[in-house]
């Protein structure tokens, strides 16, 4: 249990709540936001007093560096409410560590853990009614940092804003996903920022993903930038391949995000006695496995989607349909993860973090 320091937190409560106008059974992901948000500014070389205020529009100078040089990083995490009304986070220290790792890569100041947990837990206490109980329901939490200094010279900013906003969520993807294996475009390159949750990484994906969607595919599985011969990561997810009964996934690197859900699935696989092969994954190997029937499953893993089965892929103008698996690893891992996250199963690895209301 983390005990944040006795940090003075400036709190301004919303006079009215928007919750009565929300249809929690028909949510579009990332479109509805809770009543409050957390804000903390970095000025004169130090983080200022953090505050929680009503969710509202922001005002910045047109010259704010984030608009010109893209100094922006973010995280994705979720809060869950069990049937007893208790609220849980899943591996939040990993999120805090990763946003600081992302920030450091973009020459941005790291955010203190005490501020992070004080702000996050207070925000969840204030907006706890927005967290709906039941499997599949959650509160998606978006911490992010942007450069706010009004200057357009090409150098790191001197001022930043750290924020947390929250959005009630149901399942991110519905149904199975069809994907293209990338042959031309790249997500990231050696020595770049692919391992960071930098905003620009996602912007660069939008155009090739749009082209894929025009062909009837929901996502792209990215290949290495040098040769396009090795499969690395999906659009918003890490990627897993099941060949016979072995789980195969690419190793993390400076090109691939060190996904928290990815790490959790690897641990769950080991808990279930499933062999995990972390290695470079050749496109040719997966195509041959699809041809000979040894490719049983492909699925993505990430905070928003949790686990997302892939039903088909295309590469080199060949389309490969993946048959339904009778004993699906994807379904098993999703069930086990969600039960841990929702306090329905034993948490052997200490992943759950209770938010005391």
VENCOR-V627078 format. One record per helix or strand. SS is the DSSP state (@ for helix, = for strand). FROM is the first residue (numbers start at 1). LEN is the number of residues. If there is no record, write none. Layout:
{{SS:FROM:LEN} {SS:FROM:LEN}}
This chain:
{{=:10:2} {@:19:3} {=:36:8} {=:46:2} {=:51:4} {=:64:1} {@:65:5} {=:72:3} {=:77:5} {=:87:4} {@:92:14} {@:113:14} {@:128:3} {=:133:1} {=:138:10} {=:150:1} {=:160:10} {=:177:5} {=:198:1} {@:199:16} {=:219:5} {=:230:5} {=:238:6} {=:246:4} {@:260:12} {=:275:4} {=:281:2} {@:283:10} {=:295:8} {=:306:10} {=:318:4} {@:329:13} {=:352:4}}
